[in-house]
Structure formats: C-alpha cells, structure tokens
Amino acid sequence: MSHQHSMFADPKIVQEYKKLVAEIRQHDESYYQEDAPIVSDADYDALRKRLEEIERAHPELVSKDSPTQKVGAVPSKGFKTVQHAVPMLSLSNAFEDQDIEDFYGRLRNFLKLPEASEIEIVAEPKIDGLSCSLRYERGQLVLAATRGDGTTGEDITANVMTIQDVPKTISGNVPEILEVRGEIYMRRDEFMKLNEEQEKIGSKVFANPRNGAAGSVRQLNPAVSAARPLRFFGYALGEVSEQIAETQDGIRRKLKGWGFAQAEPQAVCKTADDVLSYYRTMEEERPDLPYDIDGVVYKVNRLDYQERLGFVARAPRWAIAHKFPAEKAVTILKDIIIQVGRTGALTPVAELEPITVGGVVVSRATLHNEDEIARKDIRIGDHVVVQRAGDVIPQIVSVVMDKRLKDSKDYEFRHECPICRSRAVREEGEAVWRCTGGLICPAQAKERLKHFVSRLAFDIEGLGSKIIEEFYDEGLVKNPADIFTLEERDKKSLTPLRKRDGWGDLSVKNLFESIDRRRTISLNRFIYALGIRQIGEATAKRLAETYLSFGEFRKAMIAASDMESEAYQNLLNVQDVGASVAADVVAFFAEDHNRRAVLDLLEHVTVEDAQPRMIGNSPVAGKTVVFTGTLPTLSRNEAKAKAESLGAKVAGSVSGKTDLVIAGEDAGSKLTKAKELGVAILTEAEWLSLIDGY
C-alpha cells in the first residue's frame, strides 16, 4: 500500500529531492577539490538526513546518481574491522649514532656475515602521519584499513577513496593481489589553512598535522574526509600474490611507476657512515620539507635478507626508525604527585607550568622513580629542562641550577600509597615502590579497569579514563563483570545514566552498543586484558597459541603453582616466559579474588579459542626444540627465528618435554641432559636437512 502511494510523489517533494541531490553533489565535488569545508559538518549532515528520509518514503526516486549510492555514503555506525593478512608492525627506535652501529652489528651477527661486509640499507624520511594499508585486486582498490593494533584495523575505504593521490586503479603488470602500505598525512601549509577554516566555522582545531590527518580519516562521514587536504605516500607492501621486486628500492621504484607518491629524498646506503650522513642531511633539510617528519627509517634492501631476519614481537629485525633529537624547553616544576598503577607501582609525576614543546602544550612529565629524582636532584620549585621525543611521554632531563630557590629542599619520597595509605615496598632488584594495598586500593582497581577496556584489550569505545573513574567512585563499575551488567542495572535504576549531566539518550545508547560489541573476544586479548603483571601483548599471544582455550590456560596456571609439576615446566617452555613472568602468572591465579572476578566475567563474555601456532605442515610444527653450543653456519638468533617460523617452540633448557636438541661445538650440560633423557640429538647439517624445503 505504502509503496503504491510512493509512486505518486508530491511534485514539491520531487522538486525538493532534485534540489537536495544537486546541492549535496556540489558539496561533495567541492570537498574533493577544495582545501576546507564550505558548509559545516552539521549543515551537511542535515541535508544528507533529509535526502535519506525522502528516499525511504519514495524509493522510486533513487537513481545511481544519488549521493547515497556512491562512495561517500555515511556508514550507519562506527567502522567495520579488518583482519590484516600480513600484520602491520611498528618499528623499533634508535636515538643515538651508536644505536645505528649496534643495528648493523645485530644484522651481521644474525646473518653471520663478516665484520667488514657491507649491507645495503634503504634510507627514507619517517613521515609523522597515520599508517594505512591499501588492498588492490586485479588493479582495483577494494579496501583501505588503518593499522589498528597491527592485527586488526578499521575499514576506512570510503574515506580513502576521497584522497586524490591514492590511485583507485593501477594498470600494467600488476599482481592479482597487491597490498600497498604507507602513510596518510597533511602538508604543513594545507594543515594551517584547514585550521584557519575550522576556526572560522567554530569547529575543532587540530594540535598538529598528524592529529589532523588521523582525525580527518576517522570521520564517519566520508564527505568530511573529502573536505580535508589528505595525501598519501606508498612505500611498502603487505600481502602480494607474486613478488614484484628483489629489493626494497625495487619495490619503491615499482610503486612510483604505478602512481604512488614517495617521500623524497631517499638513498641506498652501504655503510653505517653513509646512513648517518643521510640522517644529518635530513636533519638539516627537515624545516624545508613541506610535511612533518620525526626521523628517518632504515630498511635492509635485499628482500631475501629481510625474510631471513624476520620479526621480534611487534617489530621487524630488518628495519629501524632513527628519531631526531627530542625537542626541549625550560619551565617551572610546581609540584610532584604520585600516581598509582594497576600493579601498585608508585610513579612520581611532575606538575609543570604549561609550556609548548615541539608544538604540543605540556603540563606534566614523568619522573620515573625515586632513584631518578635523587640522581638528577630534582626539587619542587626548580626550573627544569623538559623534552619530548616523538610521541614519548615528556620527561625532565635536568635542572637549571642557577635558578634554584634558596630555601629548596630535597624531595622526600613517602613510602606509602597516597590513595589507600597502605605501606609501599620495594622488591630487591627493582627501582619501583609498590602499594601493598592490592584489592583494597581503589587506585589500582581503577587502573586495572582502564587497562581492561584499553585498545589492545577489550577496546570498549566510550569508556575512557574519566568515565571509568566516575563509574568506579559511584559504585557502578567495581570489577570487569560490572561493565557487562551495567545496561541491565541501569534500566532498574532510579537515576539512570541518561538523566545525568553530560549524558543523553544517544550517548547512553552508543555506550551500551559498544559494550555489547565486545561480548566476544579473542583468547590473546582476554589474557592481556586481565592485567597480569609482565604479560604484555606479545606474551599474551604466545600463551594463547600454547594453551588454545581459556579453560585449559586457567587449569594449567592453577596446576603450575607446584613448581615440580609438568604444568610449570610447560609454562617455562612458552617463548618469552621465564621464571619471573611465570611467578606473576601463577600468583594471579593463586589469588581467590582474581579467580572469582574471572569466573564472574566469563558469565557475560565468550572467549574464542586460539589457533595453534603451526605454520604449514613442517616436520617440526608443534615440537619443542633446544639449540646448544656454537652452530657452524647459523647464528643462534637465525636458527631460533627459523624454527619458530616453522611452528616449533624454542626452549632455553632441556626437559622431558623437549623433542629435539640441535648441538653445535662446545655443547655442554644441555647435551649431557638430552643424552640422559634420551632426547633426539641432531647436528646443524641434520637439522637443515630435516627442514629443507619448508
């Protein structure tokens, strides 16, 4: 009935519809060509909303030309997530010349090359932008994604389609599948112009070009992205169906030929001296470049070397970022406050007279620990030198002694928790004092909750630090399970969230939806979210790949409290887990409160099982391998990395769980123990023959 009615749309509606289509199309076109919005986001959204209302009532009016049918339609909510076929990893950093010498040394040791041998390195500017991966299938751009946590990013295809220097199609001899990795950025002059326009229309002004680029790409309305002066440099590859070059420089040339802009100047260097000379040049040219760079990146040129070198945790071994010296400024230290972390660590933080350092206003800086304050003789009231290096938390470098106040006194570090007043202890060998309040300490509880909802853990949008603190203080959320019962309790509450200051129907609805989206979580994220001391993202992944389900993991950790048990030996066999890490994991599950909190949580969330870390069907997949002695041709690091890439677990000691021992020269007690236990022992040649072809 309603559809029949819509066949006879009121002529006024038809006229309004045509006018809207023309108006929105004009805005969209000018967004693509202009450097700044010509209408506010709110005005544009209102036009768009009215267009969609008419189209819902009169579907016969919708044609292919409608703005809703093209890239640029507004996604209904949030961004979809994308699994990266090849992880998008970050780089390890270097700050000193010596770090570069060490980098070369590590490369030579790993590849077992003679000391004087040259290793070609591609050097390029390090753009301060937003990492992005573009996927082309048969030459067509089909997907664009942010880095996210390296494994999973956000689908920003509609927004990236609006960036002019991103090729939408590539012709020529292009692989069936080609993922181009690079950086979305803004040129400085275009950024300044955007901020002027934003200020005029009363919209958000960005702190720096990097924030401008990130904020513009993460707009739910692609037309807003289109209005922003976004650009793209393509410099690396993700998944490819066939190799396009044999060197990193070859990849760069190929990408340039396909129309991808490059950050210039780049160089192919042979020695550490060449590399450092390039660095000095870029340091001098930095102010004259049209875009922000915060250092340079070095990558091993030969791709076969890159493949051998592989990765550690979250970064490739074959690349490093050499950051420029930190930006510095002098300001006054007004006070020192003590922050309490989720593991009870007491961290001194300097409250500063606000100062701009490297384009960012800084009002706080980390003081690390008690020893650091004493070593630098930092006192309240001092003039201090503050520095920022990249995105690193600002820190105090030194004190301007000439300006010290006559009545200044040494800072006394109180050895008690400032929040719960519990005694603080400093364990042997540690620089940190920790609050012993544990479960009764509200500061630790809040920090654990903040960690639980953070990006690499449950990643719950809308539950920022301030909200967590507010909910905790009001008794709404005391432990993780409370997050997932919040909506149910809110319905019965006499003071529901929507009636509170700063909350409305939409913000409450969005919060509950973002909580609901996280009721299923991968095992590695769940383990990381528990906030166990020393369990970072990489170790959580290793544990997930070893135990495969949370039930098995929990059972094994409880059994591992007996240090003579097989469960404890198995835990030590997990890569990156030594006695200290094992002690922290076991201690977590030995605590009744933690066990109860986990069981409560499992009533509301589903933890997905992990996939075993087996790559292909190699003969060593799933086997525990120990290398001992000096191997004739392989460095220990390369042998270990190759074994892990084939799905083997590399352990540091021989036990009843060991499957293979590869023994070189001077193999000592490990070889003796392997013989005692009857473990298979191979020479390097036998090992290479076993894994040949995999």
PyMOL commands that set and color helices and strands:
alter all, ss='L'
color gray80, all
select helices_A, chain A and resi 2-6+11-33+41-57+59-61+67-69+97-111+157-160+188-200+209-217+222-227+248-257+272-288+303-309+370-376+401-403+438-440+442-452+465-473+480-492+497-499+505-516+523-529+537-547+550-559+566-573+579-590+592-602+636-645+669-677+684-691
alter helices_A, ss='H'
color red, helices_A
select strands_A, chain A and resi 81-83+93-94+121-127+130-137+140-146+152-154+177-185+231-240+267-269+293-300+311-312+315-316+319-323+327-340+346-357+360-366+383-388+395-399+424-425+434-435+520-522+606-608+624-628+649-650+660-663+680-682
alter strands_A, ss='S'
color yellow, strands_A
deselect
rebuild
show_as cartoon
